């Protein structure tokens, strides 16, 4: 891995397997890379899975070109994030319901969840951009838990299709840079619900 710059803050950008949002998130990574060092992280599912939204290898190549760093995608690769204090802030976008639940319960069994655990040991902020079909049902508890956990900040979110998917929630991905800037100051941007 290339050495991280001493002049810019370093943001970890972790992607989970909500593949339909990848095309909305990649431009945000480009925007953040203009202002910060960006260390890419992917869950195993996001790293390995080809879907109707695109081939995994194509997404990996594009993300690595933007960040100019290899993607962290295994637990051993993610573990040094805490001890070496590699990040000033971690973004998880998209953050699936599965990852939300693991974060809420302290489970760290993927590169993304271990990155969050390792990063939080230094009491540094985590920005969550939800993308889950059960945000108003099964994962409402997880969202509530993380909203009440110090160090977690949410990208504003709302129902993406209230008529066809009444429980589905998706973050306003274009508001990630604003959320990051506020979270670095310890502030949750408002309004949270959109």
DRENROVEX-664265 format. One record per residue: residue in three letters; x, y, z of N, C-alpha, C in turn. Coordinates in steps of 0.02 Angstrom, whole numbers, padded with zeros to 5 digits, always signed. Layout:
BEGIN
alaXYZXYZXYZ ...
% end
This chain:
BEGIN
unk+00042-00059+00000+00000+00000+00000+00044+00062+00000 unk+00024+00112-00040+00063+00174-00043+00057+00212+00023 unk+00110+00248+00043+00106+00286+00106+00052+00339+00101 unk+00018+00351+00156-00035+00401+00157-00004+00470+00167 unk-00034+00519+00137-00009+00588+00139-00012+00616+00210 unk+00037+00656+00228+00036+00690+00292-00001+00756+00288 unk-00020+00778+00228-00050+00844+00220-00126+00842+00218 unk-00155+00788+00194-00227+00782+00189-00253+00734+00242 unk-00315+00745+00263-00347+00696+00306-00359+00633+00265 unk-00362+00576+00299-00372+00512+00265-00441+00485+00282 unk-00478+00471+00230-00546+00445+00236-00546+00373+00212 unk-00572+00327+00252-00585+00260+00228-00653+00261+00195 unk-00659+00229+00137-00724+00226+00102-00740+00153+00091 unk-00789+00128+00129-00807+00057+00128-00872+00046+00091 unk-00872-00002+00045-00932-00019+00008-00956-00089+00027 unk-01022-00094+00038-01053-00159+00051-01098-00176-00009 unk-01130-00234-00006-01162-00262-00065-01230-00237-00085 unk-01243-00173-00081-01303-00144-00111-01283-00120-00181 unk-01279-00167-00227-01248-00154-00293-01284-00101-00333 unk-01350-00093-00322-01388-00044-00361-01365+00028-00345 unk-01330+00038-00291-01308+00106-00274-01235+00121-00293 unk-01199+00071-00318-01128+00082-00334-01118+00140-00382 unk-01160+00145-00434-01151+00199-00483-01165+00267-00453 unk-01203+00270-00399-01215+00334-00365-01158+00351-00317 unk-01122+00300-00293-01070+00309-00244-01002+00325-00276 unk-00988+00296-00333-00922+00305-00364-00907+00379-00379 unk-00954+00419-00404-00939+00491-00412-00923+00526-00346 unk-00953+00502-00292-00939+00530-00226-00867+00514-00205 unk-00845+00454-00220-00776+00436-00204-00729+00483-00242 unk-00744+00498-00305-00703+00545-00345-00702+00613-00312 unk-00759+00637-00289-00763+00703-00257-00720+00703-00194 unk-00727+00651-00153-00688+00648-00091-00613+00643-00105 unk-00594+00607-00158-00524+00598-00174-00491+00663-00196 unk-00531+00713-00216-00503+00779-00232-00483+00818-00170 unk-00513+00800-00113-00501+00837-00051-00463+00798+00001 unk-00470+00732+00001-00440+00689+00052-00401+00632+00020 unk-00358+00601+00060-00333+00535+00040-00390+00486+00052 unk-00403+00442+00005-00458+00395+00013-00431+00324+00009 unk-00444+00286+00062-00423+00217+00067-00484+00173+00054 unk-00486+00137-00002-00546+00098-00018-00549+00031+00020 unk-00610+00014+00040-00622-00048+00078-00686-00078+00048 unk-00688-00144+00041-00749-00177+00017-00762-00240+00058 unk-00826-00253+00069-00846-00317+00099-00830-00372+00048 unk-00823-00434+00071-00809-00488+00024-00862-00494-00031 unk-00925-00485-00013-00979-00489-00062-00972-00434-00114 unk-00960-00373-00092-00952-00317-00138-00890-00327-00182 unk-00838-00354-00154-00774-00363-00190-00778-00417-00244 unk-00817-00470-00231-00815-00530-00273-00874-00541-00319 unk-00930-00508-00308-00992-00528-00341-01007-00489-00404 unk-01017-00525-00459-01042-00496-00521-01118-00494-00517 unk-01148-00439-00538-01221-00433-00536-01245-00401-00600 unk-01311-00392-00605-01339-00358-00664-01319-00285-00667 unk-01292-00260-00611-01269-00190-00609-01197-00181-00631 unk-01161-00237-00640-01092-00232-00664-01048-00288-00638 unk-00991-00295-00670-00942-00346-00650-00900-00321-00592 unk-00888-00365-00544-00848-00347-00486-00780-00320-00506 unk-00747-00352-00554-00680-00331-00575-00681-00260-00603 unk-00735-00241-00638-00739-00173-00665-00746-00121-00609 unk-00788-00137-00560-00795-00091-00504-00729-00084-00465 unk-00697-00141-00454-00632-00139-00417-00581-00096-00454 unk-00576-00107-00519-00527-00070-00559-00542+00006-00556 unk-00605+00024-00563-00623+00095-00562-00608+00127-00494 unk-00626+00092-00441-00614+00119-00373-00540+00126-00359 unk-00500+00076-00378-00428+00079-00367-00395+00134-00408 unk-00421+00147-00468-00394+00201-00509-00409+00269-00476 unk-00469+00277-00450-00487+00340-00417-00444+00352-00355 unk-00438+00300-00314-00404+00307-00249-00328+00300-00254 unk-00305+00269-00308-00233+00255-00318-00205+00213-00261 unk-00248+00168-00236-00228+00122-00182-00265+00056-00192 unk-00235+00000-00172-00271-00063-00176-00328-00065-00126 unk-00380-00102-00143-00439-00109-00100-00424-00157-00043 unk-00440-00136+00017-00438-00180+00076-00502-00222+00073 unk-00495-00288+00073-00554-00331+00067-00552-00393+00111 unk-00500-00398+00153-00496-00455+00198-00487-00430+00270 unk-00503-00473+00317-00495-00456+00388-00422-00440+00405 unk-00373-00481+00384-00304-00463+00399-00282-00395+00371 unk-00308-00377+00312-00291-00312+00284-00323-00254+00323 unk-00382-00266+00351-00419-00213+00387-00394-00203+00459 unk-00366-00255+00488-00347-00252+00559-00300-00195+00577 unk-00250-00178+00537-00203-00123+00556-00235-00054+00557 unk-00295-00046+00531-00327+00020+00529-00329+00052+00598 unk-00344+00012+00649-00347+00039+00717-00279+00051+00748 unk-00238-00002+00754-00173+00008+00787-00129+00060+00754 unk-00132+00065+00687-00090+00114+00652-00123+00181+00643 unk-00186+00186+00667-00224+00249+00661-00223+00276+00589 unk-00242+00232+00543-00237+00249+00472-00288+00300+00448 unk-00345+00305+00484-00400+00346+00459-00419+00402+00507 unk-00438+00459+00477-00469+00512+00516-00545+00501+00521 unk-00573+00468+00471-00645+00456+00468-00657+00397+00423 unk-00709+00358+00437-00729+00301+00394-00799+00313+00369 unk-00808+00307+00303-00874+00309+00272-00893+00238+00254 unk-00955+00219+00268-00981+00155+00245-01040+00171+00200 unk-01030+00163+00134-01080+00182+00084-01073+00140+00021 unk-01121+00101+00003-01183+00090+00038-01174+00045+00099 unk-01213+00059+00151-01213+00018+00211-01277-00023+00211 unk-01270-00087+00200-01327-00132+00195-01358-00146+00264 unk-01417-00174+00264-01449-00194+00326-01408-00245+00364 unk-01376-00290+00328-01333-00340+00360-01276-00306+00398 unk-01244-00258+00366-01188-00222+00399-01214-00178+00455 unk-01271-00145+00446-01301-00106+00500-01310-00148+00563 unk-01338-00208+00554-01351-00252+00611-01286-00273+00644 unk-01235-00289+00604-01171-00309+00632-01139-00252+00671 unk-01142-00191+00644-01115-00133+00680-01151-00122+00746 unk-01217-00128+00744-01258-00117+00805-01243-00169+00859 unk-01226-00230+00838-01213-00284+00886-01139-00296+00898 unk-01096-00256+00868-01024-00263+00880-00993-00324+00847 unk-01022-00347+00792-00995-00405+00756-00946-00380+00703 unk-00887-00409+00701-00836-00387+00653-00808-00447+00615 unk-00846-00470+00566-00827-00530+00529-00816-00517+00454 unk-00811-00454+00434-00793-00437+00365-00741-00381+00368 unk-00711-00366+00311-00663-00311+00309-00695-00246+00329 unk-00758-00235+00310-00793-00173+00325-00808-00167+00400 unk-00837-00220+00429-00854-00216+00500-00792-00215+00545 unk-00740-00250+00524-00678-00246+00563-00645-00178+00556 unk-00649-00149+00496-00622-00081+00487-00657-00033+00534 unk-00724-00039+00540-00762+00005+00585-00741-00006+00658 unk-00735-00069+00678-00716-00084+00747-00645-00058+00761 unk-00599-00072+00715-00530-00051+00725-00525+00026+00727 unk-00562+00058+00683-00562+00132+00679-00593+00162+00742 unk-00649+00134+00766-00683+00162+00824-00643+00154+00889 unk-00595+00108+00890-00554+00102+00950-00515+00166+00964 unk-00506+00207+00911-00473+00272+00918-00522+00329+00927 unk-00586+00311+00938-00640+00360+00949-00646+00410+00892 unk-00636+00385+00831-00642+00428+00772-00709+00413+00737 unk-00735+00462+00698-00803+00456+00672-00812+00407+00615 unk-00873+00378+00614-00896+00334+00560-00958+00366+00530 unk-00958+00374+00464-01016+00401+00428-01051+00342+00393 unk-01116+00336+00405-01156+00281+00379-01204+00308+00327 unk-01204+00278+00267-01252+00294+00214-01294+00231+00202 unk-01353+00228+00232-01393+00168+00229-01419+00153+00159 unk-01426+00090+00145-01460+00066+00085-01486-00004+00102 unk-01549-00006+00124-01576-00070+00147-01651-00073+00135 unk-01674-00130+00112-01745-00141+00099-01786-00150+00162 unk-01753-00160+00220-01790-00170+00282-01775-00118+00335 unk-01760-00057+00313-01742-00004+00359-01798+00017+00406 unk-01860+00008+00386-01917+00025+00429-01948-00036+00461 unk-01918-00094+00450-01942-00155+00483-01884-00186+00522 unk-01855-00240+00498-01804-00277+00535-01744-00236+00556 unk-01723-00188+00516-01663-00150+00533-01678-00082+00564 unk-01740-00067+00579-01755-00005+00614-01719-00004+00682 unk-01715-00063+00714-01680-00067+00779-01606-00050+00771 unk-01576-00076+00718-01504-00063+00707-01491+00011+00694 unk-01534+00042+00654-01526+00113+00640-01534+00152+00704 unk-01585+00136+00744-01596+00170+00808-01537+00162+00855 unk-01509+00102+00857-01451+00090+00901-01392+00134+00880 unk-01378+00135+00815-01320+00174+00791-01332+00249+00796 unk-01395+00271+00788-01410+00342+00797-01396+00364+00869 unk-01399+00317+00915-01387+00331+00986-01319+00309+01009 unk-01273+00297+00963-01205+00275+00980-01157+00331+00961 unk-01119+00354+01010-01070+00406+00997-01023+00386+00941 unk-01006+00434+00899-00957+00422+00847-00987+00402+00780 unk-01052+00386+00778-01085+00369+00715-01126+00428+00691 unk-01118+00444+00627-01153+00499+00595-01187+00471+00532 unk-01247+00494+00519-01285+00468+00462-01290+00519+00406 unk-01282+00494+00345-01299+00533+00286-01375+00537+00285 unk-01405+00595+00272-01478+00600+00270-01508+00546+00225 unk-01564+00518+00248-01594+00462+00212-01670+00468+00212 unk-01701+00428+00169-01774+00425+00166-01796+00365+00127 unk-01862+00359+00119-01890+00303+00081-01875+00315+00007 unk-01849+00264-00025-01833+00272-00096-01891+00254-00142 unk-01939+00213-00119-01997+00194-00159-02054+00176-00112 unk-02086+00227-00081-02135+00212-00029-02196+00173-00053 unk-02211+00175-00117-02270+00138-00141-02256+00064-00153 unk-02197+00048-00178-02181-00022-00195-02137-00055-00143 unk-02097-00017-00106-02052-00045-00055-02058-00002+00008 unk-02112-00012+00044-02129+00033+00099-02077+00035+00155 unk-02038-00018+00164-01989-00020+00219-01919-00001+00197 unk-01909+00013+00133-01842+00025+00105-01818+00096+00119 unk-01755+00101+00141-01723+00166+00153-01658+00171+00114 unk-01645+00230+00087-01582+00243+00051-01558+00313+00069 unk-01493+00318+00081-01463+00382+00096-01458+00425+00033 unk-01456+00490+00044-01444+00538-00011-01368+00539-00023 unk-01345+00494-00066-01273+00483-00075-01235+00547-00093 unk-01268+00593-00129-01234+00655-00148-01219+00699-00087 unk-01248+00684-00029-01235+00722+00031-01179+00692+00074 unk-01146+00641+00048-01091+00611+00086-01036+00662+00099 unk-01011+00701+00050-00957+00748+00066-00975+00798+00120 unk-01036+00824+00119-01059+00871+00170-01063+00837+00238 unk-01086+00774+00239-01091+00737+00302-01021+00723+00330 unk-00974+00707+00286-00905+00694+00307-00875+00757+00339 unk-00883+00814+00306-00855+00877+00332-00884+00893+00401 unk-00949+00883+00410-00981+00896+00474-00957+00846+00527 unk-00954+00782+00509-00934+00730+00556-00863+00740+00580 unk-00819+00766+00538-00751+00780+00559-00750+00834+00614 unk-00803+00874+00617-00811+00924+00670-00855+00899+00727 unk-00877+00836+00723-00920+00807+00775-00993+00827+00770 unk-01015+00847+00710-01083+00872+00700-01121+00825+00653 unk-01184+00810+00671-01230+00774+00627-01267+00825+00584 unk-01261+00819+00518-01297+00868+00476-01372+00855+00481 unk-01409+00908+00468-01482+00906+00472-01511+00938+00409 unk-01573+00923+00391-01615+00872+00422-01591+00802+00404 unk-01601+00756+00450-01578+00688+00441-01626+00648+00396 unk-01690+00660+00405-01741+00624+00366-01761+00666+00306 unk-01757+00636+00246-01772+00673+00185-01827+00639+00145 
% end
